[in-house]
Structures are given as structure tokens and as C-alpha cells.
Amino acid sequence: MPDISLAEFATNFDRSTLQPRLLEAEKQRQTILDQFPREGLRTLEMARYVGDRENRLTLSWLLARGTPALGDITDVAFKAIGIHKLKDSELYRTTLTTTGNAAEDWEGLRDGLAQCCDLVLSQQWEDINKVAYASCVPALRTKLLFVYFPNESGPRAVAAEIEHFLSALGISRPK
């Protein structure tokens, strides 16, 4: 990139150069929607959220590693998805609470993610970060909300990145 400001770059950027990536992102988003429609989120079983390591069609795998064109969160640890299945076992481990009860934590996480969707629908954005279990997995939650609500949210996974770019563009965040 030539020596121009970020604001100049953003103003003059030719969005059409992104068309192949945008098409791939929409294809990946549709894969998640086909497998995990928003209406089924409240009843999603833990095994469909996170299965064994070979299962590439779980919601957590698709969000964390299977849809890079939607925003890359592949370098995140198990903590970023909250619950994972132990290798060669039928046991699940949770990083959401100190109780270690993955089944209870799954119910809290699932309900929290569904509650975040409800908050988007009612335009209560400021309350999303207050949803207990979902706030433990911010990158995954943000990416899921983008999948379900692409016109209301952005494909960025980390709030600090958004703040950085808004600041670089001279845009202050509404309080």
C-alpha cells in the first residue's frame, strides 16, 4: 500500500476487488445457516455445538475454523468456544465457569447466544456484552451474530479491532 492515510485508503478503495472473497464469505455464511438456522439455536444439542475433533460440521468448528472468509478466529484456544469434547472420550470440558459442569454451562451458553440474537432483533446492542455466558466467548458470539444478522453487524470478531479502525478513520464510537 502506498504512503497514504488510512482514511484516504478507505475513501478510494475499490470494493469490487473484494468480490471473490465476498462471494466465498456468503457461501460460508450460508453453510452455517443451512446447518444451524437461528430458529433452532434455543434447542441445539451440545454434541451439535461441539463434537469430536474429526467432526467438521459442528457450530463451534464452523465458527472458529471452518469459515475463514467470514473473519478469522482460528488462532483462538478452546477457551474461545467455551466447551470442548475431550479427545477419545465422551466427556466434555468447560472453560465457562469454575464448576466444571459442561452440561449446565452448555445450557447457559446456548441460552445466552439465543438471548444475544433477541437483543439484536430488539436493537438493544448495549446489552449484548452483559449476557453472562455469551460474554465469555466474544469472538465466537460476534461472528455468530454476523452470520445471523449480516446487515446489522460486521464480520469483525474482536471489539478492540473495531475500535482501532474506527479511531484510525477518525470516527468516535457513540457512548
N, C-alpha and C positions, 0 to 999 in steps of 0.2 A: 504494500500500500504506500502511495506517495506521502510526502510530508504535508498532510492536511489535517485539520482538526477533525475530531470525531463528528462534530455537528455538521461540518461540510461534507464529510463522507456520507453521513446518513441522509443528508438532503439530496445528494447527487447519485445515490446508489440506484442501480438498475435492478429492480426487483425481479425482472424476467430471468435474470441469470440464476435465480433460485428455483425456477420451475421444476427441474428434475427432482430436487430434494423435497420440494413441497408436495409433489405427486407421491413420492415414497412415504413421506410423513402421513399423508392422508390414507394411504394403503395400510400402513401400520396402525393408525388410529382405528380404521375400520375393522382390522383383525381383532382388536380388543373389544370393540363394540359388539361384534358378532358373537364372541365367546362370553362376554360379560356385560350384558346390557345393564344400564343404570337401574332399571326397574327390578332387577334380580339381586342387586347388591345387598339388600337387607336380609336375604335368605341364603347368601353364598356360604357354602361349607368351607371349613378351614382347609381341607385337602384340595379344594379348587383354588384357594388363595396361594398356598404354598405346598407343593408336593415334594417328592424326592428329586434329587439333583438332575435326573435324566428327563424329567417332565418339563418340557419347554412350553406348555400351554397353561401354566398357572398364571393367575393375575399378577402375583409378585414378580415372577420371572419376566413376563412380558413388559411390565413397567420398568423393572430395574435393568434388564439386559436385552430384551427382545425387540425393542423399538427405538433404536438409537437416533433415527431421524426425527423423533419427537422430543429429543432432549436427552442427553447422555447422563445417566446416573449409574453407569456400570462400575465405577470405582468405589461405590459405597459398600460398606460392610453389612453383615447380616443385621446389624442394629437398624439400618435404614429401612428394612422391611418389617421389623418388629418381631416376627415369628418365623422360625425355620424348622424344617424337619431334619432330625439327626441322621447322618449317613448310615445306611444299612440297618435302619431301625423304624419302628412305628411310633417313636416318641418325637414330640415337638418341644422346641426350646423357645422361650420368650425373652426378649430384651426390653419389654414394655414396662414391666413392674418388677418389684423385688420378690413377689410371692412365688414366681416360677410356675404359675398355673396357666399354661398356654391356652387351654380351652376357654377359661374365663377371659383372658386377655384378648383372644380372638373375637369373642362376642363384643367386647368393648371397642376393639379396633374396627370391626365391621360396622357396628352401630355409629361409631364416630365418623367413619368415611361417608356413610349414608347421611348423617347429620350435616356434614360439610356440603354435600350436594343440595340438601334442603336450604341451607343458608345462601348458596349461590342463587337458587331459584327465587328466594325472597330478597335478594340483593343486600344481604347482611354480611358483607365482606369482612367487616371489622371483627366479627365474632368467630370467624373460621379458626384463627390461631388459638382460640380459647377452648376448642373441643379437645378434651383430655387425651384420649388415646391417639387420635389423628395427629395431634401436635407432636407426638413422639416420632413420627415418620414424615417430616415436612417435604422432603424431595418427592417421595412417592405420592403423597397426598396432592401436591401441586400438579404433578404430571397426570394423575388420575382426573383431577378437575379439568385440566386442559382437554383430556380425551373426551369427557362428557360434555364440556362447555367450551368448545374452541373459540367461540365468538365473544365470550365473556372473560376469558383468562388467557395468559400467554404460556408458551411452551417452556419457559424457564423453570428450573427445578429449585433454585436456591434464591431466597429473598435478597440476600446480600448482593448477588449478581445484578438483580434488577435495580437495586438502589445505586450500585456503582454506575451502571449505564445511564440511568436517569440523571444522575449527578453530572456525568460527563457531557450529557446533552444539554445541561442547564435547566433541567426540569425538576422542580421540587415536588416531593410527594405530598399529597393532601393530608392534612392532620385530622 
